[in-house]
Amino acid sequence: MDTLGLEVGYRLITLVDKTRQGDLLSRIKGVRKKFAQEVGFLPPSVHIRDNLDLKPSAYRVLLRGAVIGEGEAFPGMYLAINPGGGAPQLPGTKTIDPAFGLPAVWIEERQKEQAQMAGFTVVDCSTVVATHLSHLMQMNAAKLLGRTETQALVEHVTKLAPKLMEDVVPKMVGIATLQKVLQLLLDEGVHVRDFRGIVECLAENAQVNDPAELAARVRVQLAPAIVQQIYGPVKELDVIALEPELERLVGQALMSPHGPALDPGVADTLTRQAADSARKQENLGHPACLLVPDALRAPLARLLKRAAPRLRVLSHSEIPETHSIRIGS
């Protein structure tokens, strides 16, 4: 079974047919290269096949046989995406941009200039599919890092730092533990480009056996890169914080000696308010980021992931000394 697959309806076959100027294959090659440069490992190849059971203009992306995303694209037409604000109405077929969920319209080529003048982002059919695929790969990065990809990373860095890798992997840290730590980082959107730094941190903490604890320590080491990835070059970080009483309640429940037991009502209120606060931050043009005590970071990140997938959860230890914080809501 292919790790990553793209199935297309018969009308979309032209996108992958080079004899008919189809450029989707080269776009996907570019997506994989960009992913490797940004995220830090080369993802599996994307296997493309036609599927006559799909609607003629439909496509779907599969991860180990399970559908992780689907959409429709119309060759010869353009998708005009409304970036927000009061953009005027365009004649065409209304839809939703499959990658980011923004309102959009499928338009004909003759309307392209009019749409651009009105402030719409206009992209061709291949770009729609490639952008959606790229977004899904980013969202599923942890699942794309298999043993083969981990081993390839180790072999690549061994050429650059042979003594370090020889001393650490697998003597001090097994390949399975290394893979799990990387997956835990990727699952929260942390890039693993600084593989050498990650291995050095694992070597310093080789006495720790729990991959989750190792990942937490690696995050502190990667803190400047994590913060830059979220906020860019700014030095004052706009963050969301829990109200003191709520923080105390959550802390008591999650640190209970009988195991984590958060009251369902509190959990529901917390996830709802976190999603609302995240939306408010994004509407103000700030990244959605919740700052919490170290011990609460990992369990809260797991709890809030489904309700607020774009919300990043940072601990106090992950704020570099060079940065200050400003609490929003």
Summary of the structure (lengths in Angstrom):
residues: 329
radius of gyration: 22.3
end to end distance: 46.2
largest distance: 66.4
contacts: 986
relative contact order: 0.09
helix: 50%
strand: 18%
